[in-house]
Amino acid sequence: MEKKQLKKQWWLYGSVGALFLGSGLSAISEAGHWKHQDEIWYQWVGVGILGIGLTISGVVFLINAAILKERIRKVASKK
């Protein structure tokens, strides 16, 4: 792949990763508040599970962005 295309993927993966990580942590925090406010159990459990899924997905996207950044460095050093 050429450097320009790798850089676009890097920006996309980094942006999506940061968005998912932040949203997931926010959802987990909100689920914790709902639990202690005696909301219906399936609401806070569902949001908590969704938050955990988003957080893990965000971390995976950020790891992939780091891998792409290393590939960009390798492509740049070959020239």
MOPAC internal coordinates of N, CA, C and O (Angstrom, degrees):
PM7 1SCF
backbone

  N    0.0000 0     0.00 0     0.00 0    0    0    0
  C    1.4521 1     0.00 0     0.00 0    1    0    0
  C    1.5252 1   109.86 1     0.00 0    2    1    0
  O    1.2310 1   121.39 1   -30.14 1    3    2    1
  N    1.2765 1   114.94 1   149.86 1    3    2    1
  C    1.4530 1   117.65 1   178.69 1    5    3    2
  C    1.5237 1   110.44 1   -86.02 1    6    5    3
  O    1.2310 1   121.41 1   -17.31 1    7    6    5
  N    1.3050 1   114.91 1   162.69 1    7    6    5
  C    1.4590 1   122.00 1  -173.07 1    9    7    6
  C    1.5330 1   112.62 1   -60.59 1   10    9    7
  O    1.2310 1   120.42 1   139.87 1   11   10    9
  N    1.3303 1   116.79 1   -40.13 1   11   10    9
  C    1.4644 1   120.37 1  -177.13 1   13   11   10
  C    1.5339 1   111.33 1   -63.74 1   14   13   11
  O    1.2310 1   120.55 1   137.58 1   15   14   13
  N    1.3126 1   116.55 1   -42.42 1   15   14   13
  C    1.4628 1   120.55 1   179.82 1   17   15   14
  C    1.5330 1   110.84 1   -68.28 1   18   17   15
  O    1.2310 1   120.57 1   139.93 1   19   18   17
  N    1.3180 1   116.52 1   -40.07 1   19   18   17
  C    1.4646 1   120.17 1   177.39 1   21   19   18
  C    1.5236 1   111.26 1   -62.74 1   22   21   19
  O    1.2310 1   120.81 1   141.73 1   23   22   21
  N    1.3232 1   116.05 1   -38.27 1   23   22   21
  C    1.4589 1   120.19 1   179.94 1   25   23   22
  C    1.5355 1   111.26 1   -66.10 1   26   25   23
  O    1.2310 1   120.51 1   141.19 1   27   26   25
  N    1.3460 1   116.63 1   -38.81 1   27   26   25
  C    1.4726 1   120.14 1   176.38 1   29   27   26
  C    1.5158 1   110.88 1   -62.30 1   30   29   27
  O    1.2310 1   120.69 1   135.83 1   31   30   29
  N    1.3396 1   116.29 1   -44.17 1   31   30   29
  C    1.4661 1   120.14 1   178.18 1   33   31   30
  C    1.5220 1   110.48 1   -63.50 1   34   33   31
  O    1.2310 1   120.51 1   140.29 1   35   34   33
  N    1.3274 1   116.63 1   -39.71 1   35   34   33
  C    1.4535 1   120.77 1  -179.81 1   37   35   34
  C    1.5332 1   110.61 1   -61.04 1   38   37   35
  O    1.2310 1   120.70 1   134.24 1   39   38   37
  N    1.3365 1   116.27 1   -45.76 1   39   38   37
  C    1.4665 1   120.09 1   177.73 1   41   39   38
  C    1.5266 1   111.69 1   -62.26 1   42   41   39
  O    1.2310 1   120.68 1   137.31 1   43   42   41
  N    1.3263 1   116.31 1   -42.69 1   43   42   41
  C    1.4616 1   120.39 1  -179.85 1   45   43   42
  C    1.5268 1   110.86 1   -63.53 1   46   45   43
  O    1.2310 1   120.09 1   129.78 1   47   46   45
  N    1.3301 1   117.43 1   -50.22 1   47   46   45
  C    1.4601 1   120.93 1  -178.55 1   49   47   46
  C    1.5287 1   111.31 1   -63.77 1   50   49   47
  O    1.2310 1   120.51 1   138.90 1   51   50   49
  N    1.3205 1   116.63 1   -41.10 1   51   50   49
  C    1.4663 1   120.06 1   179.11 1   53   51   50
  C    1.5191 1   112.30 1   -64.73 1   54   53   51
  O    1.2310 1   120.60 1   137.11 1   55   54   53
  N    1.3219 1   116.46 1   -42.89 1   55   54   53
  C    1.4700 1   121.00 1  -179.50 1   57   55   54
  C    1.5239 1   111.50 1   -66.67 1   58   57   55
  O    1.2310 1   120.92 1   132.20 1   59   58   57
  N    1.3146 1   115.85 1   -47.80 1   59   58   57
  C    1.4685 1   119.79 1   179.86 1   61   59   58
  C    1.5262 1   109.94 1   -64.32 1   62   61   59
  O    1.2310 1   120.51 1   139.72 1   63   62   61
  N    1.3239 1   116.62 1   -40.28 1   63   62   61
  C    1.4617 1   120.48 1   179.00 1   65   63   62
  C    1.5180 1   112.18 1   -61.35 1   66   65   63
  O    1.2310 1   120.53 1   134.37 1   67   66   65
  N    1.3176 1   116.59 1   -45.63 1   67   66   65
  C    1.4615 1   120.21 1   179.38 1   69   67   66
  C    1.5287 1   111.14 1   -65.17 1   70   69   67
  O    1.2310 1   120.66 1   139.64 1   71   70   69
  N    1.3272 1   116.34 1   -40.36 1   71   70   69
  C    1.4654 1   120.51 1   178.54 1   73   71   70
  C    1.5251 1   111.34 1   -63.22 1   74   73   71
  O    1.2310 1   120.52 1   132.45 1   75   74   73
  N    1.3390 1   116.61 1   -47.55 1   75   74   73
  C    1.4602 1   120.53 1  -179.60 1   77   75   74
  C    1.5267 1   111.66 1   -64.99 1   78   77   75
  O    1.2310 1   120.38 1   137.99 1   79   78   77
  N    1.3250 1   116.88 1   -42.01 1   79   78   77
  C    1.4635 1   120.41 1  -179.38 1   81   79   78
  C    1.5237 1   110.61 1   -62.65 1   82   81   79
  O    1.2310 1   120.31 1   132.08 1   83   82   81
  N    1.3130 1   117.02 1   -47.92 1   83   82   81
  C    1.4554 1   120.57 1   179.62 1   85   83   82
  C    1.5153 1   113.27 1   -64.62 1   86   85   83
  O    1.2310 1   120.59 1   137.48 1   87   86   85
  N    1.3286 1   116.49 1   -42.52 1   87   86   85
  C    1.4650 1   120.19 1   179.45 1   89   87   86
  C    1.5278 1   111.20 1   -66.54 1   90   89   87
  O    1.2310 1   121.00 1   140.68 1   91   90   89
  N    1.3106 1   115.70 1   -39.32 1   91   90   89
  C    1.4635 1   119.76 1   179.72 1   93   91   90
  C    1.5186 1   111.97 1   -64.85 1   94   93   91
  O    1.2310 1   120.52 1   135.11 1   95   94   93
  N    1.3314 1   116.62 1   -44.89 1   95   94   93
  C    1.4628 1   119.35 1   178.69 1   97   95   94
  C    1.5249 1   111.21 1   -64.44 1   98   97   95
  O    1.2310 1   120.68 1   142.96 1   99   98   97
  N    1.3203 1   116.31 1   -37.04 1   99   98   97
  C    1.4603 1   120.49 1   177.17 1  101   99   98
  C    1.5364 1   111.28 1   -64.72 1  102  101   99
  O    1.2310 1   120.60 1   137.70 1  103  102  101
  N    1.3322 1   116.47 1   -42.30 1  103  102  101
  C    1.4657 1   120.51 1   179.66 1  105  103  102
  C    1.5284 1   111.12 1   -65.94 1  106  105  103
  O    1.2310 1   120.34 1   141.13 1  107  106  105
  N    1.3269 1   116.95 1   -38.87 1  107  106  105
  C    1.4678 1   120.15 1   177.94 1  109  107  106
  C    1.5301 1   110.17 1   -63.45 1  110  109  107
  O    1.2310 1   120.84 1   136.82 1  111  110  109
  N    1.3189 1   116.00 1   -43.18 1  111  110  109
  C    1.4583 1   120.50 1   178.88 1  113  111  110
  C    1.5331 1   111.07 1   -62.92 1  114  113  111
  O    1.2310 1   121.02 1   136.19 1  115  114  113
  N    1.3128 1   115.65 1   -43.81 1  115  114  113
  C    1.4726 1   120.08 1   179.38 1  117  115  114
  C    1.5244 1   111.11 1   -63.99 1  118  117  115
  O    1.2310 1   120.25 1   140.59 1  119  118  117
  N    1.3237 1   117.12 1   -39.41 1  119  118  117
  C    1.4694 1   120.37 1   178.11 1  121  119  118
  C    1.5250 1   110.52 1   -62.82 1  122  121  119
  O    1.2310 1   120.36 1   141.89 1  123  122  121
  N    1.3258 1   116.92 1   -38.11 1  123  122  121
  C    1.4602 1   119.92 1   176.99 1  125  123  122
  C    1.5189 1   112.50 1   -63.03 1  126  125  123
  O    1.2310 1   120.90 1   140.03 1  127  126  125
  N    1.3235 1   115.89 1   -39.97 1  127  126  125
  C    1.4705 1   119.77 1   177.03 1  129  127  126
  C    1.5270 1   110.73 1   -65.64 1  130  129  127
  O    1.2310 1   120.65 1   137.62 1  131  130  129
  N    1.3198 1   116.36 1   -42.38 1  131  130  129
  C    1.4672 1   119.51 1   179.89 1  133  131  130
  C    1.5191 1   111.20 1   -63.08 1  134  133  131
  O    1.2310 1   120.22 1   142.90 1  135  134  133
  N    1.3223 1   117.18 1   -37.10 1  135  134  133
  C    1.4660 1   120.57 1   179.88 1  137  135  134
  C    1.5244 1   110.26 1   -60.83 1  138  137  135
  O    1.2310 1   120.53 1   135.99 1  139  138  137
  N    1.3241 1   116.59 1   -44.01 1  139  138  137
  C    1.4556 1   119.85 1  -176.96 1  141  139  138
  C    1.5206 1   113.43 1   -81.25 1  142  141  139
  O    1.2310 1   120.37 1   173.10 1  143  142  141
  N    1.3322 1   116.90 1    -6.90 1  143  142  141
  C    1.4645 1   120.72 1   173.93 1  145  143  142
  C    1.5196 1   110.95 1   -96.96 1  146  145  143
  O    1.2310 1   120.25 1  -170.23 1  147  146  145
  N    1.3209 1   117.13 1     9.77 1  147  146  145
  C    1.4673 1   123.53 1   178.04 1  149  147  146
  C    1.5226 1   112.95 1    58.95 1  150  149  147
  O    1.2310 1   121.02 1  -137.58 1  151  150  149
  N    1.3329 1   115.66 1    42.42 1  151  150  149
  C    1.4629 1   119.99 1   172.75 1  153  151  150
  C    1.5263 1   108.88 1   -73.95 1  154  153  151
  O    1.2310 1   120.70 1   -10.42 1  155  154  153
  N    1.3299 1   116.27 1   169.58 1  155  154  153
  C    1.4631 1   120.88 1   177.56 1  157  155  154
  C    1.5224 1   107.91 1   -59.98 1  158  157  155
  O    1.2310 1   120.20 1   -45.85 1  159  158  157
  N    1.3338 1   117.22 1   134.15 1  159  158  157
  C    1.4690 1   121.66 1  -170.22 1  161  159  158
  C    1.5141 1   113.48 1   -59.79 1  162  161  159
  O    1.2310 1   119.86 1   142.48 1  163  162  161
  N    1.3365 1   117.86 1   -37.52 1  163  162  161
  C    1.4669 1   118.35 1  -175.93 1  165  163  162
  C    1.5220 1   112.42 1   -72.02 1  166  165  163
  O    1.2310 1   119.65 1   160.33 1  167  166  165
  N    1.3118 1   118.27 1   -19.67 1  167  166  165
  C    1.4653 1   119.88 1   175.97 1  169  167  166
  C    1.5263 1   110.94 1   -71.42 1  170  169  167
  O    1.2310 1   120.26 1   128.71 1  171  170  169
  N    1.3322 1   117.11 1   -51.29 1  171  170  169
  C    1.4579 1   118.29 1  -177.83 1  173  171  170
  C    1.5222 1   112.44 1   -72.93 1  174  173  171
  O    1.2310 1   120.17 1   149.99 1  175  174  173
  N    1.3354 1   117.28 1   -30.01 1  175  174  173
  C    1.4677 1   119.47 1   176.14 1  177  175  174
  C    1.5247 1   109.96 1   -67.63 1  178  177  175
  O    1.2310 1   120.43 1   135.54 1  179  178  177
  N    1.3276 1   116.79 1   -44.46 1  179  178  177
  C    1.4676 1   121.07 1   179.63 1  181  179  178
  C    1.5172 1   112.45 1   -61.79 1  182  181  179
  O    1.2310 1   120.69 1   134.34 1  183  182  181
  N    1.3248 1   116.29 1   -45.66 1  183  182  181
  C    1.4653 1   119.96 1   179.58 1  185  183  182
  C    1.5287 1   110.42 1   -67.30 1  186  185  183
  O    1.2310 1   120.55 1   143.48 1  187  186  185
  N    1.3274 1   116.55 1   -36.52 1  187  186  185
  C    1.4672 1   119.89 1   177.36 1  189  187  186
  C    1.5185 1   112.14 1   -63.70 1  190  189  187
  O    1.2310 1   120.59 1   136.32 1  191  190  189
  N    1.3243 1   116.48 1   -43.68 1  191  190  189
  C    1.4682 1   120.46 1   178.27 1  193  191  190
  C    1.5269 1   110.32 1   -64.89 1  194  193  191
  O    1.2310 1   120.19 1   136.69 1  195  194  193
  N    1.3225 1   117.25 1   -43.31 1  195  194  193
  C    1.4637 1   121.04 1   176.99 1  197  195  194
  C    1.5294 1   110.47 1   -60.74 1  198  197  195
  O    1.2310 1   120.58 1   138.64 1  199  198  197
  N    1.3151 1   116.49 1   -41.36 1  199  198  197
  C    1.4616 1   120.72 1   178.60 1  201  199  198
  C    1.5156 1   112.65 1   -63.60 1  202  201  199
  O    1.2310 1   120.44 1   138.52 1  203  202  201
  N    1.3266 1   116.76 1   -41.48 1  203  202  201
  C    1.4672 1   120.19 1   177.63 1  205  203  202
  C    1.5262 1   110.13 1   -63.96 1  206  205  203
  O    1.2310 1   120.46 1   136.98 1  207  206  205
  N    1.3211 1   116.73 1   -43.02 1  207  206  205
  C    1.4663 1   120.73 1   178.38 1  209  207  206
  C    1.5205 1   112.14 1   -61.65 1  210  209  207
  O    1.2310 1   120.45 1   136.00 1  211  210  209
  N    1.3253 1   116.75 1   -44.00 1  211  210  209
  C    1.4712 1   120.35 1   178.40 1  213  211  210
  C    1.5263 1   111.84 1   -64.71 1  214  213  211
  O    1.2310 1   120.85 1   139.85 1  215  214  213
  N    1.3196 1   115.98 1   -40.15 1  215  214  213
  C    1.4613 1   119.89 1  -179.76 1  217  215  214
  C    1.5245 1   111.15 1   -63.60 1  218  217  215
  O    1.2310 1   120.59 1   133.19 1  219  218  217
  N    1.3174 1   116.48 1   -46.81 1  219  218  217
  C    1.4651 1   120.47 1   179.66 1  221  219  218
  C    1.5258 1   110.17 1   -64.46 1  222  221  219
  O    1.2310 1   120.09 1   138.28 1  223  222  221
  N    1.3273 1   117.44 1   -41.72 1  223  222  221
  C    1.4642 1   120.19 1   177.54 1  225  223  222
  C    1.5237 1   111.27 1   -61.91 1  226  225  223
  O    1.2310 1   120.25 1   139.43 1  227  226  225
  N    1.3166 1   117.13 1   -40.57 1  227  226  225
  C    1.4542 1   120.95 1   177.86 1  229  227  226
  C    1.5130 1   112.54 1   -61.55 1  230  229  227
  O    1.2310 1   120.65 1   138.26 1  231  230  229
  N    1.3320 1   116.37 1   -41.74 1  231  230  229
  C    1.4664 1   120.00 1   178.05 1  233  231  230
  C    1.5251 1   110.31 1   -64.31 1  234  233  231
  O    1.2310 1   120.29 1   138.74 1  235  234  233
  N    1.3288 1   117.05 1   -41.26 1  235  234  233
  C    1.4726 1   120.54 1   179.03 1  237  235  234
  C    1.5311 1   110.53 1   -62.56 1  238  237  235
  O    1.2310 1   120.21 1   135.66 1  239  238  237
  N    1.3235 1   117.21 1   -44.34 1  239  238  237
  C    1.4679 1   119.91 1   178.17 1  241  239  238
  C    1.5302 1   111.33 1   -62.02 1  242  241  239
  O    1.2310 1   120.32 1   139.93 1  243  242  241
  N    1.3287 1   116.99 1   -40.07 1  243  242  241
  C    1.4626 1   119.51 1   179.53 1  245  243  242
  C    1.5278 1   111.50 1   -68.00 1  246  245  243
  O    1.2310 1   119.85 1   143.85 1  247  246  245
  N    1.3063 1   117.90 1   -36.15 1  247  246  245
  C    1.4695 1   120.93 1   175.20 1  249  247  246
  C    1.5243 1   110.04 1   -64.00 1  250  249  247
  O    1.2310 1   120.53 1   136.57 1  251  250  249
  N    1.3357 1   116.60 1   -43.43 1  251  250  249
  C    1.4686 1   120.02 1   177.38 1  253  251  250
  C    1.5316 1   111.30 1   -62.90 1  254  253  251
  O    1.2310 1   120.22 1   144.24 1  255  254  253
  N    1.3341 1   117.18 1   -35.76 1  255  254  253
  C    1.4626 1   119.84 1   176.82 1  257  255  254
  C    1.5272 1   110.57 1   -65.03 1  258  257  255
  O    1.2310 1   120.14 1   141.87 1  259  258  257
  N    1.3216 1   117.33 1   -38.13 1  259  258  257
  C    1.4663 1   120.33 1   177.80 1  261  259  258
  C    1.5275 1   110.84 1   -66.03 1  262  261  259
  O    1.2310 1   120.14 1   141.17 1  263  262  261
  N    1.3197 1   117.33 1   -38.83 1  263  262  261
  C    1.4670 1   121.11 1   177.13 1  265  263  262
  C    1.5267 1   109.91 1   -64.07 1  266  265  263
  O    1.2310 1   120.29 1   137.10 1  267  266  265
  N    1.3308 1   117.06 1   -42.90 1  267  266  265
  C    1.4656 1   120.59 1   177.40 1  269  267  266
  C    1.5253 1   111.63 1   -62.97 1  270  269  267
  O    1.2310 1   120.30 1   142.02 1  271  270  269
  N    1.3321 1   117.03 1   -37.98 1  271  270  269
  C    1.4621 1   120.23 1   178.91 1  273  271  270
  C    1.5318 1   110.43 1   -62.13 1  274  273  271
  O    1.2310 1   120.47 1   140.90 1  275  274  273
  N    1.3157 1   116.71 1   -39.10 1  275  274  273
  C    1.4632 1   119.90 1   177.49 1  277  275  274
  C    1.5288 1   110.78 1   -66.25 1  278  277  275
  O    1.2310 1   120.20 1   140.83 1  279  278  277
  N    1.3278 1   117.23 1   -39.17 1  279  278  277
  C    1.4708 1   120.60 1   176.89 1  281  279  278
  C    1.5242 1   111.06 1   -64.22 1  282  281  279
  O    1.2310 1   120.15 1   143.45 1  283  282  281
  N    1.3288 1   117.31 1   -36.55 1  283  282  281
  C    1.4695 1   121.06 1   176.97 1  285  283  282
  C    1.5270 1   109.64 1   -63.11 1  286  285  283
  O    1.2310 1   120.52 1   137.46 1  287  286  285
  N    1.3165 1   116.62 1   -42.54 1  287  286  285
  C    1.4688 1   120.28 1   178.79 1  289  287  286
  C    1.5273 1   111.21 1   -63.06 1  290  289  287
  O    1.2310 1   120.41 1   140.56 1  291  290  289
  N    1.3378 1   116.83 1   -39.44 1  291  290  289
  C    1.4688 1   119.80 1   179.30 1  293  291  290
  C    1.5260 1   111.15 1   -66.26 1  294  293  291
  O    1.2310 1   120.48 1   138.09 1  295  294  293
  N    1.3309 1   116.70 1   -41.91 1  295  294  293
  C    1.4677 1   120.72 1   178.84 1  297  295  294
  C    1.5358 1   109.72 1   -63.78 1  298  297  295
  O    1.2310 1   120.45 1   138.24 1  299  298  297
  N    1.3169 1   116.74 1   -41.76 1  299  298  297
  C    1.4713 1   120.80 1  -179.19 1  301  299  298
  C    1.5232 1   111.19 1   -67.00 1  302  301  299
  O    1.2310 1   119.74 1   145.62 1  303  302  301
  N    1.3177 1   118.09 1   -34.38 1  303  302  301
  C    1.4703 1   120.22 1  -178.07 1  305  303  302
  C    1.5246 1   112.88 1   -76.88 1  306  305  303
  O    1.2310 1   120.20 1   159.66 1  307  306  305
  N    1.3454 1   117.22 1   -20.34 1  307  306  305
  C    1.4738 1   120.94 1   178.54 1  309  307  306
  C    1.5242 1   111.23 1   -71.81 1  310  309  307
  O    1.2310 1   120.08 1   153.86 1  311  310  309
  N    1.3191 1   117.45 1   -26.14 1  311  310  309
  C    1.4656 1   120.82 1  -175.71 1  313  311  310
  C    1.4978 1   112.03 1   -83.84 1  314  313  311
  O    1.2310 1   120.10 1   180.00 1  315  314  313

